[in-house]
């Protein structure tokens, strides 16, 4: 494992870069990667230009889609058919805005990770950090690939192929768009291709915003879990050593490092929650729509046996379910890991320590008893129980929607 650490350090320059590389790949193309002191002038200008371009493409899809629902669609099913895809672009735009506004918090978390890799030099502790960094990279990469792949395939199915419709006694093949646009002549080939291309790009921006937020949450949470694991090892070693050998100076220094490290990790988790709270709130809304509306479309269009549309709806449902489960599971893991610190300290032989050290251990237990949670908009706790509640709510809304529109 030590050889692996050296290999990665030689390949990436430093171990912290290995931890955050996937985040950089996702956020840089949309101009959401934080600007640091080492960023060159050309990179700063490029980032600002990318931000303007991304907003232009996003608004070019969102505004005509909103106007289409408000002014053009008269049939309730057609309005609902447009609402599902449009929610993806609207929430993607919101996520993109949050990432841009929270650049300072993201920069703080990135620097925190870099500092931890510099501070912790013991090989055993670095192995724990590397294990969690690998997990964060794999999950973030899978999440980004799955999300981009699902959105690309859905846009391809809904926009690249003609759809057969019946008008009176005539059957016509017409072009469609993933997100219907207001007053655009989409049946002419150049116009359709241009609008479809802009919607592909705006869908990439929206999915990159969500994938970037999820990848940040995954990598940051994995790092925090690794730091808490290291802390449990330190506490166990400290208690066992002090039970055998009394050295007051070493005791004070070591327990001080442990307490400071605990507070440092909790501060890091608080920043993660600050970044993800508004994003989680909108993702709950988007994923509920993304699970409910395609299910409704499947029920409404089942008799047509359109395999392309039905496949795209199933992909959307799977993608939205995985997205919201991932965020809820991250919140559950962080909360449980922070809580277990106090339980682990209590299960050690702390009663063999001097009185002052016992008091320090009690302080760690007391701080661990305060619940650490990831929330959605400071309202909903992100946990597996919340995921189950979301699924039940989706089925309730689907049942209500079917009863009101399919009677």
C-alpha positions in Angstrom: 0.0 0.0 0.0 2.9 2.4 0.7 4.2 1.7 -2.9 0.7 2.6 -4.1 0.9 5.9 -2.3 4.2 6.7 -3.9 3.0 5.7 -7.3 -0.1 8.0 -7.1 2.0 10.8 -5.7 4.5 10.5 -8.6 1.6 10.3 -11.2 -0.5 13.2 -9.9 2.1 15.4 -8.2 0.4 15.2 -4.8 -2.2 13.0 -3.2 -4.8 15.8 -2.7 -5.0 16.3 -6.5 -5.9 12.6 -6.8 -8.8 13.1 -4.4 -10.3 16.1 -6.2 -9.4 15.4 -9.8 -12.9 14.1 -10.8 -14.5 17.2 -9.3 -12.2 19.4 -11.4 -13.0 17.5 -14.6 -16.8 18.0 -14.1 -16.8 21.6 -12.9 -14.1 23.2 -15.1 -16.0 22.9 -18.4 -19.0 24.9 -17.0 -16.8 27.5 -15.2 -17.8 26.4 -11.7 -14.3 25.4 -10.5 -13.1 27.9 -7.8 -10.5 30.5 -8.8 -7.4 30.3 -6.6 -4.2 32.4 -6.2 -2.4 30.1 -8.6 -5.1 30.6 -11.3 -3.6 32.4 -14.3 -5.3 35.5 -16.0 -6.1 33.4 -19.1 -7.9 30.8 -16.9 -9.9 33.6 -15.1 -11.0 35.1 -18.4 -11.9 31.6 -19.7 -13.9 30.8 -16.6 -16.0 34.1 -16.9 -16.6 33.5 -20.6 -17.7 29.9 -19.9 -20.1 31.2 -17.2 -21.7 33.7 -19.6 -22.0 31.1 -22.4 -23.5 28.5 -20.1 -26.2 30.9 -18.8 -27.0 31.9 -22.4 -27.6 28.3 -23.5 -29.5 27.5 -20.3 -31.9 30.5 -20.6 -32.3 29.8 -24.3 -34.0 26.5 -23.3 -35.7 27.5 -20.1 -37.5 30.7 -21.3 -39.1 29.3 -24.4 -40.1 26.2 -22.4 -41.9 28.3 -19.7 -43.6 30.4 -22.4 -44.7 27.1 -24.1 -46.4 25.9 -21.0 -48.0 29.3 -20.1 -49.1 30.5 -23.6 -49.3 27.6 -26.0 -50.3 24.3 -24.5 -54.0 23.9 -23.9 -54.3 20.2 -23.3 -53.4 19.3 -19.6 -51.5 16.2 -20.7 -49.3 18.2 -23.1 -48.6 20.7 -20.3 -47.6 17.9 -18.0 -45.5 16.3 -20.8 -43.5 19.6 -21.0 -43.3 20.1 -17.2 -41.2 17.0 -16.7 -38.2 17.8 -19.0 -38.4 21.6 -18.2 -37.9 20.8 -14.4 -34.6 19.3 -15.3 -33.4 22.5 -16.9 -34.8 24.8 -14.3 -33.3 22.9 -11.3 -30.1 22.5 -13.3 -30.0 26.3 -13.6 -30.6 26.7 -9.9 -27.8 24.2 -9.0 -25.5 26.0 -11.4 -26.3 29.4 -9.6 -25.6 27.8 -6.2 -22.3 26.3 -7.3 -21.2 29.8 -8.6 -22.4 31.5 -5.4 -20.8 28.9 -3.1 -17.4 29.0 -4.8 -15.7 30.3 -1.6 -17.1 27.4 0.4 -16.0 24.9 -2.3 -12.6 26.5 -2.3 -12.4 26.2 1.6 -13.3 22.5 1.4 -10.7 21.8 -1.3 -8.0 23.6 0.7 -9.1 21.7 3.8 -8.5 18.4 1.9 -5.1 19.6 0.7 -4.1 20.7 4.2 -5.1 17.3 5.6 -3.0 15.4 3.1 0.0 17.6 4.2 -0.7 17.4 7.9 -1.2 13.7 8.2 2.1 12.0 7.3 1.8 8.6 9.0 1.6 5.8 6.5 -1.3 4.0 8.2 -3.4 7.1 8.3 -2.6 8.0 4.7 -3.7 4.5 3.7 -7.1 5.1 5.3 -7.4 8.5 3.5 -6.4 6.9 0.2 -9.0 4.1 0.6 -11.8 6.8 1.1 -10.4 9.0 -1.7 -10.7 6.0 -4.1 -14.3 5.4 -3.0 -15.1 9.0 -3.5 -13.6 9.1 -7.0 -15.3 5.9 -8.1 -18.8 6.9 -6.9 -18.4 10.5 -8.3 -17.2 9.2 -11.6 -20.1 6.6 -11.8 -22.6 9.2 -10.8 -21.4 11.7 -13.5 -21.2 9.0 -16.2 -24.7 7.6 -15.4 -26.3 11.1 -15.2 -24.7 12.4 -18.4 -25.4 9.1 -20.2 -29.1 9.1 -19.1 -29.7 12.7 -20.1 -27.9 12.3 -23.5 -29.9 9.2 -24.4 -33.2 10.8 -23.3 -32.5 13.9 -25.4 -31.5 11.7 -28.3 -34.6 9.6 -28.2 -37.0 12.6 -27.7 -35.4 15.0 -30.1 -33.4 13.3 -32.8 -36.1 11.0 -34.3 -39.3 12.0 -36.0 -42.6 11.1 -34.3 -45.7 9.8 -36.1 -48.9 11.6 -35.3 -52.5 11.4 -36.7 -54.3 14.6 -37.8 -57.7 13.7 -39.0 -57.3 10.9 -41.6 -53.7 11.8 -42.3 -50.6 10.4 -40.7 -47.6 12.7 -40.5 -44.0 12.4 -39.3 -42.9 15.5 -37.3 -39.9 16.6 -35.4 -40.0 17.0 -31.7 -37.7 18.5 -29.1 -36.7 17.2 -25.6 -38.2 20.4 -24.2 -40.8 22.0 -26.5 -40.1 25.6 -27.4 -42.6 28.5 -27.9 -43.2 29.8 -31.5 -40.1 28.2 -33.0 -40.5 26.6 -36.5 -39.1 23.3 -35.4 -40.4 21.4 -38.5 -37.8 23.1 -40.8 -34.6 21.0 -40.7 -31.9 23.7 -40.0 -33.9 25.3 -37.3 -34.7 22.0 -35.6 -31.1 21.0 -35.7 -29.9 24.3 -34.2 -32.5 24.3 -31.4 -31.8 20.6 -30.7 -28.1 21.3 -30.5 -28.6 24.2 -28.0 -30.8 21.9 -25.9 -28.2 19.2 -25.9 -25.6 21.7 -24.7 -28.0 23.2 -22.1 -28.8 19.6 -20.9 -25.1 18.9 -20.6 -24.8 22.1 -18.4 -27.7 21.2 -16.3 -26.6 17.6 -15.7 -23.0 18.8 -15.1 -24.3 21.1 -12.4 -26.1 18.2 -10.7 -23.2 15.8 -11.2 -20.7 18.4 -10.0 -22.7 19.0 -6.8 -23.1 15.2 -6.2 -19.4 14.6 -6.9 -18.4 17.3 -4.4 -20.7 15.8 -1.8 -19.4 12.3 -2.4 -15.7 13.3 -2.4 -16.0 15.6 0.6 -18.1 13.1 2.6 -15.6 10.3 1.8 -12.8 12.5 3.0 -14.7 13.4 6.2 -15.4 9.7 6.9 -11.7 8.9 6.4 -10.8 11.7 8.9 -13.2 10.4 11.5 -11.8 6.9 11.0 -8.3 8.2 11.6 -9.6 9.9 14.8 -11.0 6.7 16.2 -7.6 5.0 15.6 -5.9 7.9 17.4 -8.3 7.7 20.4 -7.9 4.0 20.7 -4.1 4.2 20.6 -4.0 7.1 23.0 -6.1 5.3 25.6 -4.2 2.0 25.3 -0.9 3.7 25.6 -1.8 5.9 28.6 -3.3 2.8 30.4 0.2 1.3 30.3 2.5 4.2 30.5 1.8 7.5 32.2 3.5 10.5 30.6 1.5 13.6 31.3 3.2 15.9 28.7 2.5 13.4 26.0 -1.1 13.0 27.2 -1.9 16.7 27.1 -0.3 17.1 23.6 -2.0 14.1 22.1 -5.4 14.7 23.6 -5.2 18.3 22.3 -4.5 17.1 18.8 -7.4 14.6 18.9 -9.9 17.3 20.1 -8.6 19.8 17.5 -8.9 17.2 14.8 -12.4 16.4 15.8 -13.5 20.0 15.7 -11.7 20.5 12.4 -13.7 17.6 10.8 -17.0 18.9 12.2 -16.2 22.3 10.7 -15.5 20.6 7.4 -18.9 18.8 7.5 -20.7 22.0 8.4 -19.3 23.6 5.1 -20.4 20.5 3.2 -23.9 21.0 4.5 -23.8 24.7 3.7 -23.0 23.9 0.1 -25.4 21.1 -0.4 -28.4 22.3 1.6 -30.1 24.4 -1.2 -29.0 21.9 -3.9 -30.6 19.0 -1.9 -33.8 20.9 -1.5 -34.2 21.5 -5.2 -33.0 18.0 -6.1 -35.8 16.6 -3.9 -38.3 18.6 -5.9 -36.7 17.6 -9.2 -36.4 13.9 -8.4 -40.0 13.7 -7.2 -41.1 15.2 -10.5 -38.5 13.0 -12.3 -39.9 9.9 -10.7 -43.6 10.8 -10.8 -44.1 12.4 -14.2 -42.3 9.6 -16.3 -44.3 7.0 -14.4 -47.4 8.9 -15.4 -46.2 9.2 -19.0 -45.7 5.4 -19.1 -49.2 4.7 -17.9 -50.7 7.2 -20.3 -48.7 6.0 -23.4 -48.6 2.3 -22.6 -51.2 1.5 -25.2 -49.1 3.1 -28.0 -46.2 0.6 -27.4 -43.6 3.3 -28.3 -40.5 1.5 -27.1 -38.2 4.5 -27.6 -40.3 6.8 -25.4 -41.0 4.1 -22.8 -37.3 3.3 -22.5 -36.3 6.9 -22.1 -38.9 7.3 -19.3 -37.6 4.2 -17.5 -34.0 5.6 -17.7 -35.2 8.9 -16.2 -36.9 7.1 -13.3 -33.8 5.0 -12.5 -31.5 8.1 -12.8 -33.7 10.2 -10.5 -34.1 7.4 -8.0 -30.3 6.8 -7.8 -29.6 10.6 -7.5 -31.9 11.2 -4.5 -30.8 7.9 -2.8 -27.1 8.9 -3.1 -27.7 12.2 -1.4 -29.8 10.7 1.3 -27.3 7.9 1.9 -24.4 10.4 2.2 -26.4 12.3 4.8 -27.1 9.1 6.7 -23.4 8.0 6.6 -22.1 11.3 7.9 -24.6 11.5 10.7 -24.0 7.9 11.8 -20.2 8.2 11.6 -20.2 11.4 13.8 -22.5 9.7 16.3 -20.3 6.6 16.5 -17.3 8.7 17.6 -18.9 9.1 21.1 -19.9 5.5 21.3 -16.3 4.4 20.4 -14.7 6.6 23.0 -17.1 5.3 25.6 -16.2 1.7 24.8 -12.5 2.3 25.3 -10.7 1.9 28.7 -11.1 5.6 29.4 -11.6 4.9 33.2 -7.9 3.9 33.5 -6.9 7.5 32.5 -6.0 10.3 34.8 -8.9 12.6 35.8 -7.9 15.4 33.5 -7.8 13.1 30.5 -11.1 11.5 31.5 -12.7 15.0 31.4 -11.3 15.5 27.9 -12.8 12.2 26.8 -16.2 13.2 28.3 -16.0 16.4 26.2 -15.5 14.4 23.0 -18.5 12.2 24.0 -20.6 15.2 24.7 -19.8 16.9 21.4 -20.5 13.7 19.5 -24.0 13.5 21.1 -25.0 16.7 19.2 -26.5 15.4 16.0 -24.7 16.3 12.7 -27.1 16.3 9.8 -27.2 17.2 6.1 -30.4 19.0 5.4 -32.4 20.1 2.4 -33.0 23.8 2.8 -32.5 23.5 6.6 -36.0 21.8 6.6 -35.6 18.1 5.7 -33.0 15.8 7.1 -31.2 13.8 4.4 -31.4 10.1 5.5 -32.5 6.8 4.2 -35.8 7.3 6.1 -36.3 10.5 4.0 -35.7 8.6 0.8 -38.4 6.1 1.8 -40.8 9.1 2.5 -40.0 10.6 -0.9 -40.8 7.3 -2.7 -44.1 7.0 -0.8 -44.9 10.7 -1.6 -44.2 10.1 -5.3 -46.6 7.1 -5.4 -49.3 9.2 -3.6 -48.9 12.1 -6.2 -48.9 9.6 -9.1 -52.1 8.0 -7.8 -53.8 11.5 -7.4 -52.6 12.5 -10.9 -54.0 9.4 -12.5 -57.3 9.8 -10.8 -57.7 13.4 -11.8 -56.6 13.2 -15.5 -57.5 9.6 -16.6 -61.1 9.5 -15.4 
